[in-house]
Amino acid sequence: MRVLVLGGSQFLGRALAVEALARGHEVTTFNRGQTGRDVPGVEVVHGDREVTADLERLVDGRSWDVVVDTCGYVPQVVGSAARLLSGHATTYVFISSISAIGDFPAKPADESSELWECAPDAGREDGDYGVLKAGCERAVEQGFDGNTLIIQPGLILGPHENVGRLPWWLTRIERGGRVLAPGTPDLPMQLVDARDIAVFTLDQAEKGVSDRFIVTGPPGNTTYGEWLQMCKDETGSDAEFVWVADQFLVDNEVGVWVELPLWSPAGPEMDNFWSASIAKATAAGLRTRPVADTVRDTWAWLREIPVDERWFGKSSHGIEPGKEDVILNKWASVQSSTDGTAQQA
């Protein structure tokens, strides 16, 4: 096939380009050329999807069997690309997010779940990430004249991750010492490797499927404790995990999801975050690798990057060492006081 990847130099987009090349497809990538490195073997077209002239230059004299949009976040922008690419491609694949589902994670999610209300021509100020992703889905379905395949991933990890979640944990655990571990080690998680999403997406695209799928790992494919232990094992660290209660972290103003990546305090609004249904995708052929393989391969990739060039160190993810020490010391004091009270009683 001829495959166009909008994006294609980072994380999931890169995984899709690599997988498509491995299958013998002809791959074109379209991105600004400002972040990430283009995959060797693809036809590279640099441009800005928000500039009409750049999109017109992209489609001039070209056509594809499949377009995979990995970097669409604003409905207005996505709709413009979908309309312009109509007639130049047979199938438009849009990489959305499970966050596009309106009542998730307070309620269970499957492909019949209602999306957030968001117009297909909404602008970037008309909602947050999940709301705008819902509008992007509508923009593709209404704007593209052809097959539309909507992929709603869950929590994605893997090599070339450009968010800094697993890379931050690996780097922090490698440093060793006392490590602030949030909540409870037996919390079941539901993680998926970007490469497995790429395989499933291209499998469906090759079949000409026009549908939507939630694509993530099996519920409980690891626990928080097991996941951090995998990071420790891979890095050969002497880290000592200190598990700190959710409420204590909230009381000490630890940033949910960001300061301790993938952590959120338990509560009814999060009841189903780690248990989305993948029954439909599994029936269609979704297969996922063990989380340990994802951790191993991410660490192998990370080790190839000089420490001072690891861009995610400049991102907002990860708690500052000083703040981590303060919280660990306060927690130790609370635990000591509690133990002393128990002994007196």
Secondary structure, DSSP 4 states (H G I P E B T S, - for coil): -EEEEES-SSHHHHHHHHHHHHTT-EEEEEE-SSSS-PPTTSEEEE--TT-HHHHHHHHTT--EEEEEE-S---HHHHHHHHHHHBTTEEEEEEE--GGGBTTTTTS---TTSPBPP--TT--TTSS-HHHHHHHHHHHHHHH-SSEEEEEEE-EEE-TT-SS-HHHHHHHHHHH-SEEEEES-TT-EE-EEEHHHHHHHHHHHHHTT---EEEE-PPTTSEEHHHHHHHHHHHHT---EEEEE-HHHHHHTTPPTTTTTTT-----GGGTTTT----HHHHHTT-----HHHHHHHHHHHHHTS-GGG-GGGGSS-S--HHHHHHHHHHHHHHHHHHHHHHHH-
